[in-house]
Every structure is written in C-alpha cells, then in structure tokens.
Amino acid sequence: MKHPISRYMMASYAYYVEDDPILSDAMFDQCAKNILEHWDTLEHPHKHLLSKDMLEAGTYLGKYPEIVKNAVANYRSTIHEDIKFI
C-alpha cells in the first residue's frame, strides 16, 4: 500500500463499503492532503476516479475497481496472518 492513491482507495473502500477502517481518520485525511499536494505529479491507473473535490472533502463516491477490493481483502488476510505469529 505504498502509493498514496492506492492507500486512499483501499482505505476509502474499507471505511465506506466494509465499515471497517484500515487507517485512522487522521491518517486518511493526511493521505488526501498528500495526494492534493502532489496532484500534478502523481501518476496512477485509478487517478481518474478521484477528483480534487473528493479529496478536499475526504470522501470517495465512485465505484471501486475489483483490484481495490481484492487488495483490501489481501491486506486484511496479511494482517491476520501476522497476528497469528505474535
């Protein structure tokens, strides 16, 4: 979850669709600010799904690509696997 747009899309899906956040509100807001600050230089296949208005509001109101849904599921399974070893 290195790219800020990936992080934002995944966190948005986890929060708005699954009602189970993977980032704190503060981290989510910071991610949106980071994307806005670097908007003109960021490249990402899903950038077109975002708008500056969405980022300023800290929300996402579009459809989520399957890769985002799968990435959240994979992230959650990785976290759960890590917890088993603690």
mmCIF file as gemmi writes it, N, C-alpha and C atoms, coordinates in Angstrom:
data_model
loop_
_atom_site.group_PDB
_atom_site.id
_atom_site.type_symbol
_atom_site.label_atom_id
_atom_site.label_alt_id
_atom_site.label_comp_id
_atom_site.label_asym_id
_atom_site.label_entity_id
_atom_site.label_seq_id
_atom_site.pdbx_PDB_ins_code
_atom_site.Cartn_x
_atom_site.Cartn_y
_atom_site.Cartn_z
_atom_site.occupancy
_atom_site.B_iso_or_equiv
_atom_site.pdbx_formal_charge
_atom_site.auth_seq_id
_atom_site.auth_asym_id
_atom_site.pdbx_PDB_model_num
ATOM 1 N N . MET Axp A 1 ? 0.849 -1.187 0 1 0 ? 1 A 1
ATOM 2 C CA . MET Axp A 1 ? 0 0 0 1 0 ? 1 A 1
ATOM 3 C C . MET Axp A 1 ? 0.888 1.24 0 1 0 ? 1 A 1
ATOM 4 N N . LYS Axp A 2 ? 1.854 1.258 -0.881 1 0 ? 2 A 1
ATOM 5 C CA . LYS Axp A 2 ? 2.819 2.342 -0.899 1 0 ? 2 A 1
ATOM 6 C C . LYS Axp A 2 ? 2.323 3.6 -1.612 1 0 ? 2 A 1
ATOM 7 N N . HIS Axp A 3 ? 1.671 3.461 -2.731 1 0 ? 3 A 1
ATOM 8 C CA . HIS Axp A 3 ? 1.24 4.625 -3.494 1 0 ? 3 A 1
ATOM 9 C C . HIS Axp A 3 ? 0.077 5.302 -2.778 1 0 ? 3 A 1
ATOM 10 N N . PRO Axp A 4 ? 0.121 6.631 -2.636 1 0 ? 4 A 1
ATOM 11 C CA . PRO Axp A 4 ? -0.951 7.304 -1.884 1 0 ? 4 A 1
ATOM 12 C C . PRO Axp A 4 ? -2.342 7.126 -2.486 1 0 ? 4 A 1
ATOM 13 N N . ILE Axp A 5 ? -2.447 7.014 -3.804 1 0 ? 5 A 1
ATOM 14 C CA . ILE Axp A 5 ? -3.776 6.809 -4.394 1 0 ? 5 A 1
ATOM 15 C C . ILE Axp A 5 ? -4.275 5.4 -4.079 1 0 ? 5 A 1
ATOM 16 N N . SER Axp A 6 ? -3.394 4.414 -4.122 1 0 ? 6 A 1
ATOM 17 C CA . SER Axp A 6 ? -3.786 3.057 -3.722 1 0 ? 6 A 1
ATOM 18 C C . SER Axp A 6 ? -4.238 3.045 -2.271 1 0 ? 6 A 1
ATOM 19 N N . ARG Axp A 7 ? -3.458 3.692 -1.427 1 0 ? 7 A 1
ATOM 20 C CA . ARG Axp A 7 ? -3.774 3.755 0.006 1 0 ? 7 A 1
ATOM 21 C C . ARG Axp A 7 ? -5.135 4.417 0.212 1 0 ? 7 A 1
ATOM 22 N N . TYR Axp A 8 ? -5.364 5.526 -0.463 1 0 ? 8 A 1
ATOM 23 C CA . TYR Axp A 8 ? -6.613 6.257 -0.315 1 0 ? 8 A 1
ATOM 24 C C . TYR Axp A 8 ? -7.809 5.429 -0.787 1 0 ? 8 A 1
ATOM 25 N N . MET Axp A 9 ? -7.675 4.804 -1.945 1 0 ? 9 A 1
ATOM 26 C CA . MET Axp A 9 ? -8.772 3.999 -2.48 1 0 ? 9 A 1
ATOM 27 C C . MET Axp A 9 ? -9.073 2.804 -1.57 1 0 ? 9 A 1
ATOM 28 N N . MET Axp A 10 ? -8.024 2.143 -1.101 1 0 ? 10 A 1
ATOM 29 C CA . MET Axp A 10 ? -8.225 0.995 -0.218 1 0 ? 10 A 1
ATOM 30 C C . MET Axp A 10 ? -8.867 1.423 1.099 1 0 ? 10 A 1
ATOM 31 N N . ALA Axp A 11 ? -8.357 2.503 1.674 1 0 ? 11 A 1
ATOM 32 C CA . ALA Axp A 11 ? -8.899 2.977 2.953 1 0 ? 11 A 1
ATOM 33 C C . ALA Axp A 11 ? -10.341 3.438 2.8 1 0 ? 11 A 1
ATOM 34 N N . SER Axp A 12 ? -10.632 4.066 1.686 1 0 ? 12 A 1
ATOM 35 C CA . SER Axp A 12 ? -11.991 4.512 1.426 1 0 ? 12 A 1
ATOM 36 C C . SER Axp A 12 ? -12.945 3.319 1.301 1 0 ? 12 A 1
ATOM 37 N N . TYR Axp A 13 ? -12.53 2.308 0.562 1 0 ? 13 A 1
ATOM 38 C CA . TYR Axp A 13 ? -13.355 1.104 0.41 1 0 ? 13 A 1
ATOM 39 C C . TYR Axp A 13 ? -13.587 0.425 1.771 1 0 ? 13 A 1
ATOM 40 N N . ALA Axp A 14 ? -12.524 0.291 2.533 1 0 ? 14 A 1
ATOM 41 C CA . ALA Axp A 14 ? -12.64 -0.352 3.843 1 0 ? 14 A 1
ATOM 42 C C . ALA Axp A 14 ? -13.599 0.42 4.755 1 0 ? 14 A 1
ATOM 43 N N . TYR Axp A 15 ? -13.558 1.733 4.68 1 0 ? 15 A 1
ATOM 44 C CA . TYR Axp A 15 ? -14.383 2.568 5.553 1 0 ? 15 A 1
ATOM 45 C C . TYR Axp A 15 ? -15.827 2.667 5.055 1 0 ? 15 A 1
ATOM 46 N N . TYR Axp A 16 ? -15.992 3.058 3.795 1 0 ? 16 A 1
ATOM 47 C CA . TYR Axp A 16 ? -17.332 3.352 3.291 1 0 ? 16 A 1
ATOM 48 C C . TYR Axp A 16 ? -18.13 2.115 2.891 1 0 ? 16 A 1
ATOM 49 N N . VAL Axp A 17 ? -17.47 1.085 2.42 1 0 ? 17 A 1
ATOM 50 C CA . VAL Axp A 17 ? -18.186 -0.102 1.96 1 0 ? 17 A 1
ATOM 51 C C . VAL Axp A 17 ? -18.211 -1.182 3.043 1 0 ? 17 A 1
ATOM 52 N N . GLU Axp A 18 ? -17.04 -1.472 3.593 1 0 ? 18 A 1
ATOM 53 C CA . GLU Axp A 18 ? -16.962 -2.552 4.581 1 0 ? 18 A 1
ATOM 54 C C . GLU Axp A 18 ? -17.242 -2.084 6.006 1 0 ? 18 A 1
ATOM 55 N N . ASP Axp A 19 ? -17.261 -0.775 6.222 1 0 ? 19 A 1
ATOM 56 C CA . ASP Axp A 19 ? -17.476 -0.206 7.553 1 0 ? 19 A 1
ATOM 57 C C . ASP Axp A 19 ? -16.476 -0.767 8.568 1 0 ? 19 A 1
ATOM 58 N N . ASP Axp A 20 ? -15.232 -0.932 8.11 1 0 ? 20 A 1
ATOM 59 C CA . ASP Axp A 20 ? -14.159 -1.499 8.93 1 0 ? 20 A 1
ATOM 60 C C . ASP Axp A 20 ? -12.835 -0.841 8.515 1 0 ? 20 A 1
ATOM 61 N N . PRO Axp A 21 ? -12.55 0.347 9.039 1 0 ? 21 A 1
ATOM 62 C CA . PRO Axp A 21 ? -11.391 1.123 8.583 1 0 ? 21 A 1
ATOM 63 C C . PRO Axp A 21 ? -10.06 0.395 8.732 1 0 ? 21 A 1
ATOM 64 N N . ILE Axp A 22 ? -9.154 0.696 7.788 1 0 ? 22 A 1
ATOM 65 C CA . ILE Axp A 22 ? -7.788 0.183 7.874 1 0 ? 22 A 1
ATOM 66 C C . ILE Axp A 22 ? -6.807 1.313 8.184 1 0 ? 22 A 1
ATOM 67 N N . LEU Axp A 23 ? -7.292 2.557 8.163 1 0 ? 23 A 1
ATOM 68 C CA . LEU Axp A 23 ? -6.497 3.717 8.557 1 0 ? 23 A 1
ATOM 69 C C . LEU Axp A 23 ? -7.301 4.546 9.546 1 0 ? 23 A 1
ATOM 70 N N . SER Axp A 24 ? -6.599 5.231 10.427 1 0 ? 24 A 1
ATOM 71 C CA . SER Axp A 24 ? -7.287 6.163 11.322 1 0 ? 24 A 1
ATOM 72 C C . SER Axp A 24 ? -7.806 7.335 10.492 1 0 ? 24 A 1
ATOM 73 N N . ASP Axp A 25 ? -8.742 8.088 11.042 1 0 ? 25 A 1
ATOM 74 C CA . ASP Axp A 25 ? -9.256 9.262 10.344 1 0 ? 25 A 1
ATOM 75 C C . ASP Axp A 25 ? -8.132 10.243 10.032 1 0 ? 25 A 1
ATOM 76 N N . ALA Axp A 26 ? -7.234 10.424 10.982 1 0 ? 26 A 1
ATOM 77 C CA . ALA Axp A 26 ? -6.121 11.359 10.787 1 0 ? 26 A 1
ATOM 78 C C . ALA Axp A 26 ? -5.204 10.903 9.652 1 0 ? 26 A 1
ATOM 79 N N . MET Axp A 27 ? -4.925 9.616 9.583 1 0 ? 27 A 1
ATOM 80 C CA . MET Axp A 27 ? -4.069 9.088 8.517 1 0 ? 27 A 1
ATOM 81 C C . MET Axp A 27 ? -4.768 9.205 7.162 1 0 ? 27 A 1
ATOM 82 N N . PHE Axp A 28 ? -6.063 8.964 7.133 1 0 ? 28 A 1
ATOM 83 C CA . PHE Axp A 28 ? -6.836 9.077 5.902 1 0 ? 28 A 1
ATOM 84 C C . PHE Axp A 28 ? -6.825 10.52 5.405 1 0 ? 28 A 1
ATOM 85 N N . ASP Axp A 29 ? -7.06 11.461 6.329 1 0 ? 29 A 1
ATOM 86 C CA . ASP Axp A 29 ? -7.041 12.876 5.966 1 0 ? 29 A 1
ATOM 87 C C . ASP Axp A 29 ? -5.665 13.303 5.471 1 0 ? 29 A 1
ATOM 88 N N . GLN Axp A 30 ? -4.613 12.812 6.107 1 0 ? 30 A 1
ATOM 89 C CA . GLN Axp A 30 ? -3.256 13.142 5.687 1 0 ? 30 A 1
ATOM 90 C C . GLN Axp A 30 ? -2.96 12.569 4.303 1 0 ? 30 A 1
ATOM 91 N N . CYS Axp A 31 ? -3.457 11.403 4.031 1 0 ? 31 A 1
ATOM 92 C CA . CYS Axp A 31 ? -3.283 10.79 2.715 1 0 ? 31 A 1
ATOM 93 C C . CYS Axp A 31 ? -3.937 11.666 1.641 1 0 ? 31 A 1
ATOM 94 N N . ALA Axp A 32 ? -5.145 12.148 1.904 1 0 ? 32 A 1
ATOM 95 C CA . ALA Axp A 32 ? -5.839 13.015 0.958 1 0 ? 32 A 1
ATOM 96 C C . ALA Axp A 32 ? -5.048 14.308 0.735 1 0 ? 32 A 1
ATOM 97 N N . LYS Axp A 33 ? -4.538 14.885 1.806 1 0 ? 33 A 1
ATOM 98 C CA . LYS Axp A 33 ? -3.742 16.115 1.69 1 0 ? 33 A 1
ATOM 99 C C . LYS Axp A 33 ? -2.481 15.867 0.869 1 0 ? 33 A 1
ATOM 100 N N . ASN Axp A 34 ? -1.853 14.74 1.096 1 0 ? 34 A 1
ATOM 101 C CA . ASN Axp A 34 ? -0.644 14.386 0.356 1 0 ? 34 A 1
ATOM 102 C C . ASN Axp A 34 ? -0.936 14.264 -1.147 1 0 ? 34 A 1
ATOM 103 N N . ILE Axp A 35 ? -2.03 13.622 -1.48 1 0 ? 35 A 1
ATOM 104 C CA . ILE Axp A 35 ? -2.408 13.484 -2.89 1 0 ? 35 A 1
ATOM 105 C C . ILE Axp A 35 ? -2.678 14.856 -3.495 1 0 ? 35 A 1
ATOM 106 N N . LEU Axp A 36 ? -3.408 15.697 -2.775 1 0 ? 36 A 1
ATOM 107 C CA . LEU Axp A 36 ? -3.7 17.037 -3.284 1 0 ? 36 A 1
ATOM 108 C C . LEU Axp A 36 ? -2.422 17.846 -3.506 1 0 ? 36 A 1
ATOM 109 N N . GLU Axp A 37 ? -1.493 17.74 -2.574 1 0 ? 37 A 1
ATOM 110 C CA . GLU Axp A 37 ? -0.236 18.489 -2.686 1 0 ? 37 A 1
ATOM 111 C C . GLU Axp A 37 ? 0.58 18.06 -3.898 1 0 ? 37 A 1
ATOM 112 N N . HIS Axp A 38 ? 0.469 16.79 -4.271 1 0 ? 38 A 1
ATOM 113 C CA . HIS Axp A 38 ? 1.268 16.246 -5.359 1 0 ? 38 A 1
ATOM 114 C C . HIS Axp A 38 ? 0.433 15.863 -6.587 1 0 ? 38 A 1
ATOM 115 N N . TRP Axp A 39 ? -0.782 16.381 -6.649 1 0 ? 39 A 1
ATOM 116 C CA . TRP Axp A 39 ? -1.743 16.003 -7.681 1 0 ? 39 A 1
ATOM 117 C C . TRP Axp A 39 ? -1.149 16.041 -9.092 1 0 ? 39 A 1
ATOM 118 N N . ASP Axp A 40 ? -0.464 17.103 -9.406 1 0 ? 40 A 1
ATOM 119 C CA . ASP Axp A 40 ? 0.028 17.286 -10.774 1 0 ? 40 A 1
ATOM 120 C C . ASP Axp A 40 ? 1.164 16.343 -11.152 1 0 ? 40 A 1
ATOM 121 N N . THR Axp A 41 ? 1.835 15.771 -10.163 1 0 ? 41 A 1
ATOM 122 C CA . THR Axp A 41 ? 2.965 14.888 -10.47 1 0 ? 41 A 1
ATOM 123 C C . THR Axp A 41 ? 2.661 13.409 -10.229 1 0 ? 41 A 1
ATOM 124 N N . LEU Axp A 42 ? 1.557 13.114 -9.58 1 0 ? 42 A 1
ATOM 125 C CA . LEU Axp A 42 ? 1.209 11.717 -9.314 1 0 ? 42 A 1
ATOM 126 C C . LEU Axp A 42 ? 0.633 11.046 -10.557 1 0 ? 42 A 1
ATOM 127 N N . GLU Axp A 43 ? 1.095 9.841 -10.78 1 0 ? 43 A 1
ATOM 128 C CA . GLU Axp A 43 ? 0.517 9.016 -11.843 1 0 ? 43 A 1
ATOM 129 C C . GLU Axp A 43 ? 0.045 7.714 -11.212 1 0 ? 43 A 1
ATOM 130 N N . HIS Axp A 44 ? -1.136 7.307 -11.598 1 0 ? 44 A 1
ATOM 131 C CA . HIS Axp A 44 ? -1.712 6.07 -11.075 1 0 ? 44 A 1
ATOM 132 C C . HIS Axp A 44 ? -2.878 5.682 -11.974 1 0 ? 44 A 1
ATOM 133 N N . PRO Axp A 45 ? -3.076 4.391 -12.223 1 0 ? 45 A 1
ATOM 134 C CA . PRO Axp A 45 ? -4.164 3.972 -13.114 1 0 ? 45 A 1
ATOM 135 C C . PRO Axp A 45 ? -5.563 4.358 -12.634 1 0 ? 45 A 1
ATOM 136 N N . HIS Axp A 46 ? -5.723 4.644 -11.34 1 0 ? 46 A 1
ATOM 137 C CA . HIS Axp A 46 ? -7.046 4.992 -10.819 1 0 ? 46 A 1
ATOM 138 C C . HIS Axp A 46 ? -7.182 6.469 -10.469 1 0 ? 46 A 1
ATOM 139 N N . LYS Axp A 47 ? -6.196 7.263 -10.836 1 0 ? 47 A 1
ATOM 140 C CA . LYS Axp A 47 ? -6.254 8.693 -10.519 1 0 ? 47 A 1
ATOM 141 C C . LYS Axp A 47 ? -7.504 9.338 -11.125 1 0 ? 47 A 1
ATOM 142 N N . HIS Axp A 48 ? -7.889 8.885 -12.299 1 0 ? 48 A 1
ATOM 143 C CA . HIS Axp A 48 ? -9.06 9.464 -12.969 1 0 ? 48 A 1
ATOM 144 C C . HIS Axp A 48 ? -10.365 9.256 -12.186 1 0 ? 48 A 1
ATOM 145 N N . LEU Axp A 49 ? -10.353 8.322 -11.257 1 0 ? 49 A 1
ATOM 146 C CA . LEU Axp A 49 ? -11.545 8.061 -10.448 1 0 ? 49 A 1
ATOM 147 C C . LEU Axp A 49 ? -11.712 9.075 -9.32 1 0 ? 49 A 1
ATOM 148 N N . LEU Axp A 50 ? -10.628 9.77 -8.997 1 0 ? 50 A 1
ATOM 149 C CA . LEU Axp A 50 ? -10.651 10.761 -7.92 1 0 ? 50 A 1
ATOM 150 C C . LEU Axp A 50 ? -10.832 12.155 -8.493 1 0 ? 50 A 1
ATOM 151 N N . SER Axp A 51 ? -11.268 13.046 -7.642 1 0 ? 51 A 1
ATOM 152 C CA . SER Axp A 51 ? -11.309 14.456 -8 1 0 ? 51 A 1
ATOM 153 C C . SER Axp A 51 ? -10.749 15.246 -6.826 1 0 ? 51 A 1
ATOM 154 N N . LYS Axp A 52 ? -10.317 16.44 -7.1 1 0 ? 52 A 1
ATOM 155 C CA . LYS Axp A 52 ? -9.815 17.284 -6.021 1 0 ? 52 A 1
ATOM 156 C C . LYS Axp A 52 ? -10.916 17.581 -5.014 1 0 ? 52 A 1
ATOM 157 N N . ASP Axp A 53 ? -12.148 17.724 -5.481 1 0 ? 53 A 1
ATOM 158 C CA . ASP Axp A 53 ? -13.273 17.965 -4.567 1 0 ? 53 A 1
ATOM 159 C C . ASP Axp A 53 ? -13.455 16.801 -3.596 1 0 ? 53 A 1
ATOM 160 N N . MET Axp A 54 ? -13.364 15.574 -4.109 1 0 ? 54 A 1
ATOM 161 C CA . MET Axp A 54 ? -13.475 14.397 -3.233 1 0 ? 54 A 1
ATOM 162 C C . MET Axp A 54 ? -12.371 14.395 -2.184 1 0 ? 54 A 1
ATOM 163 N N . LEU Axp A 55 ? -11.163 14.682 -2.638 1 0 ? 55 A 1
ATOM 164 C CA . LEU Axp A 55 ? -10.023 14.667 -1.728 1 0 ? 55 A 1
ATOM 165 C C . LEU Axp A 55 ? -10.139 15.76 -0.67 1 0 ? 55 A 1
ATOM 166 N N . GLU Axp A 56 ? -10.595 16.932 -1.063 1 0 ? 56 A 1
ATOM 167 C CA . GLU Axp A 56 ? -10.774 18.021 -0.104 1 0 ? 56 A 1
ATOM 168 C C . GLU Axp A 56 ? -11.856 17.682 0.917 1 0 ? 56 A 1
ATOM 169 N N . ALA Axp A 57 ? -12.872 16.959 0.487 1 0 ? 57 A 1
ATOM 170 C CA . ALA Axp A 57 ? -13.951 16.545 1.389 1 0 ? 57 A 1
ATOM 171 C C . ALA Axp A 57 ? -13.572 15.302 2.189 1 0 ? 57 A 1
ATOM 172 N N . GLY Axp A 58 ? -12.513 14.603 1.756 1 0 ? 58 A 1
ATOM 173 C CA . GLY Axp A 58 ? -12.107 13.379 2.443 1 0 ? 58 A 1
ATOM 174 C C . GLY Axp A 58 ? -13.079 12.245 2.223 1 0 ? 58 A 1
ATOM 175 N N . THR Axp A 59 ? -13.534 12.092 0.993 1 0 ? 59 A 1
ATOM 176 C CA . THR Axp A 59 ? -14.506 11.053 0.697 1 0 ? 59 A 1
ATOM 177 C C . THR Axp A 59 ? -14.222 10.465 -0.678 1 0 ? 59 A 1
ATOM 178 N N . TYR Axp A 60 ? -14.956 9.418 -1.006 1 0 ? 60 A 1
ATOM 179 C CA . TYR Axp A 60 ? -14.914 8.845 -2.341 1 0 ? 60 A 1
ATOM 180 C C . TYR Axp A 60 ? -16.31 8.334 -2.644 1 0 ? 60 A 1
ATOM 181 N N . LEU Axp A 61 ? -16.877 8.789 -3.74 1 0 ? 61 A 1
ATOM 182 C CA . LEU Axp A 61 ? -18.259 8.453 -4.055 1 0 ? 61 A 1
ATOM 183 C C . LEU Axp A 61 ? -18.417 7.663 -5.344 1 0 ? 61 A 1
ATOM 184 N N . GLY Axp A 62 ? -17.33 7.112 -5.848 1 0 ? 62 A 1
ATOM 185 C CA . GLY Axp A 62 ? -17.381 6.375 -7.096 1 0 ? 62 A 1
ATOM 186 C C . GLY Axp A 62 ? -17.445 4.876 -6.893 1 0 ? 62 A 1
ATOM 187 N N . LYS Axp A 63 ? -17.322 4.162 -8 1 0 ? 63 A 1
ATOM 188 C CA . LYS Axp A 63 ? -17.258 2.704 -7.953 1 0 ? 63 A 1
ATOM 189 C C . LYS Axp A 63 ? -15.816 2.286 -7.689 1 0 ? 63 A 1
ATOM 190 N N . TYR Axp A 64 ? -15.662 1.175 -7.025 1 0 ? 64 A 1
ATOM 191 C CA . TYR Axp A 64 ? -14.339 0.662 -6.698 1 0 ? 64 A 1
ATOM 192 C C . TYR Axp A 64 ? -13.945 -0.445 -7.667 1 0 ? 64 A 1
ATOM 193 N N . PRO Axp A 65 ? -12.784 -0.322 -8.276 1 0 ? 65 A 1
ATOM 194 C CA . PRO Axp A 65 ? -12.3 -1.389 -9.144 1 0 ? 65 A 1
ATOM 195 C C . PRO Axp A 65 ? -12.082 -2.679 -8.341 1 0 ? 65 A 1
ATOM 196 N N . GLU Axp A 66 ? -12.212 -3.802 -9.003 1 0 ? 66 A 1
ATOM 197 C CA . GLU Axp A 66 ? -12.01 -5.097 -8.331 1 0 ? 66 A 1
ATOM 198 C C . GLU Axp A 66 ? -10.632 -5.189 -7.693 1 0 ? 66 A 1
ATOM 199 N N . ILE Axp A 67 ? -9.627 -4.599 -8.324 1 0 ? 67 A 1
ATOM 200 C CA . ILE Axp A 67 ? -8.276 -4.679 -7.772 1 0 ? 67 A 1
ATOM 201 C C . ILE Axp A 67 ? -8.2 -4.009 -6.396 1 0 ? 67 A 1
ATOM 202 N N . VAL Axp A 68 ? -8.988 -2.973 -6.182 1 0 ? 68 A 1
ATOM 203 C CA . VAL Axp A 68 ? -9.026 -2.3 -4.876 1 0 ? 68 A 1
ATOM 204 C C . VAL Axp A 68 ? -9.679 -3.219 -3.848 1 0 ? 68 A 1
ATOM 205 N N . LYS Axp A 69 ? -10.788 -3.818 -4.216 1 0 ? 69 A 1
ATOM 206 C CA . LYS Axp A 69 ? -11.486 -4.733 -3.305 1 0 ? 69 A 1
ATOM 207 C C . LYS Axp A 69 ? -10.578 -5.908 -2.933 1 0 ? 69 A 1
ATOM 208 N N . ASN Axp A 70 ? -9.92 -6.468 -3.936 1 0 ? 70 A 1
ATOM 209 C CA . ASN Axp A 70 ? -9.026 -7.597 -3.685 1 0 ? 70 A 1
ATOM 210 C C . ASN Axp A 70 ? -7.817 -7.185 -2.851 1 0 ? 70 A 1
ATOM 211 N N . ALA Axp A 71 ? -7.323 -5.987 -3.076 1 0 ? 71 A 1
ATOM 212 C CA . ALA Axp A 71 ? -6.174 -5.505 -2.308 1 0 ? 71 A 1
ATOM 213 C C . ALA Axp A 71 ? -6.53 -5.349 -0.834 1 0 ? 71 A 1
ATOM 214 N N . VAL Axp A 72 ? -7.723 -4.874 -0.543 1 0 ? 72 A 1
ATOM 215 C CA . VAL Axp A 72 ? -8.159 -4.743 0.849 1 0 ? 72 A 1
ATOM 216 C C . VAL Axp A 72 ? -8.277 -6.124 1.487 1 0 ? 72 A 1
ATOM 217 N N . ALA Axp A 73 ? -8.869 -7.063 0.782 1 0 ? 73 A 1
ATOM 218 C CA . ALA Axp A 73 ? -9.003 -8.434 1.31 1 0 ? 73 A 1
ATOM 219 C C . ALA Axp A 73 ? -7.626 -9.037 1.554 1 0 ? 73 A 1
ATOM 220 N N . ASN Axp A 74 ? -6.715 -8.842 0.622 1 0 ? 74 A 1
ATOM 221 C CA . ASN Axp A 74 ? -5.363 -9.366 0.778 1 0 ? 74 A 1
ATOM 222 C C . ASN Axp A 74 ? -4.651 -8.695 1.952 1 0 ? 74 A 1
ATOM 223 N N . TYR Axp A 75 ? -4.8 -7.394 2.076 1 0 ? 75 A 1
ATOM 224 C CA . TYR Axp A 75 ? -4.205 -6.65 3.192 1 0 ? 75 A 1
ATOM 225 C C . TYR Axp A 75 ? -4.721 -7.19 4.521 1 0 ? 75 A 1
ATOM 226 N N . ARG Axp A 76 ? -6.032 -7.388 4.602 1 0 ? 76 A 1
ATOM 227 C CA . ARG Axp A 76 ? -6.611 -7.905 5.851 1 0 ? 76 A 1
ATOM 228 C C . ARG Axp A 76 ? -6.106 -9.32 6.155 1 0 ? 76 A 1
ATOM 229 N N . SER Axp A 77 ? -5.997 -10.164 5.155 1 0 ? 77 A 1
ATOM 230 C CA . SER Axp A 77 ? -5.526 -11.528 5.406 1 0 ? 77 A 1
ATOM 231 C C . SER Axp A 77 ? -4.062 -11.521 5.834 1 0 ? 77 A 1
ATOM 232 N N . THR Axp A 78 ? -3.271 -10.61 5.277 1 0 ? 78 A 1
ATOM 233 C CA . THR Axp A 78 ? -1.867 -10.498 5.676 1 0 ? 78 A 1
ATOM 234 C C . THR Axp A 78 ? -1.758 -10.047 7.123 1 0 ? 78 A 1
ATOM 235 N N . ILE Axp A 79 ? -2.576 -9.083 7.505 1 0 ? 79 A 1
ATOM 236 C CA . ILE Axp A 79 ? -2.569 -8.597 8.892 1 0 ? 79 A 1
ATOM 237 C C . ILE Axp A 79 ? -2.95 -9.729 9.834 1 0 ? 79 A 1
ATOM 238 N N . HIS Axp A 80 ? -3.992 -10.478 9.481 1 0 ? 80 A 1
ATOM 239 C CA . HIS Axp A 80 ? -4.432 -11.576 10.344 1 0 ? 80 A 1
ATOM 240 C C . HIS Axp A 80 ? -3.368 -12.668 10.442 1 0 ? 80 A 1
ATOM 241 N N . GLU Axp A 81 ? -2.664 -12.928 9.358 1 0 ? 81 A 1
ATOM 242 C CA . GLU Axp A 81 ? -1.573 -13.915 9.382 1 0 ? 81 A 1
ATOM 243 C C . GLU Axp A 81 ? -0.442 -13.434 10.298 1 0 ? 81 A 1
ATOM 244 N N . ASP Axp A 82 ? -0.123 -12.137 10.225 1 0 ? 82 A 1
ATOM 245 C CA . ASP Axp A 82 ? 0.924 -11.59 11.089 1 0 ? 82 A 1
ATOM 246 C C . ASP Axp A 82 ? 0.565 -11.696 12.563 1 0 ? 82 A 1
ATOM 247 N N . ILE Axp A 83 ? -0.703 -11.491 12.868 1 0 ? 83 A 1
ATOM 248 C CA . ILE Axp A 83 ? -1.164 -11.557 14.263 1 0 ? 83 A 1
ATOM 249 C C . ILE Axp A 83 ? -1.021 -12.969 14.813 1 0 ? 83 A 1
ATOM 250 N N . LYS Axp A 84 ? -1.206 -13.981 13.975 1 0 ? 84 A 1
ATOM 251 C CA . LYS Axp A 84 ? -1.097 -15.36 14.427 1 0 ? 84 A 1
ATOM 252 C C . LYS Axp A 84 ? 0.302 -15.675 14.962 1 0 ? 84 A 1
ATOM 253 N N . PHE Axp A 85 ? 1.291 -14.976 14.459 1 0 ? 85 A 1
ATOM 254 C CA . PHE Axp A 85 ? 2.676 -15.266 14.835 1 0 ? 85 A 1
ATOM 255 C C . PHE Axp A 85 ? 3.141 -14.462 16.039 1 0 ? 85 A 1
ATOM 256 N N . ILE Axp A 86 ? 2.3 -13.592 16.568 1 0 ? 86 A 1
ATOM 257 C CA . ILE Axp A 86 ? 2.699 -12.778 17.719 1 0 ? 86 A 1
ATOM 258 C C . ILE Axp A 86 ? 2.513 -13.573 19.004 1 0 ? 86 A 1
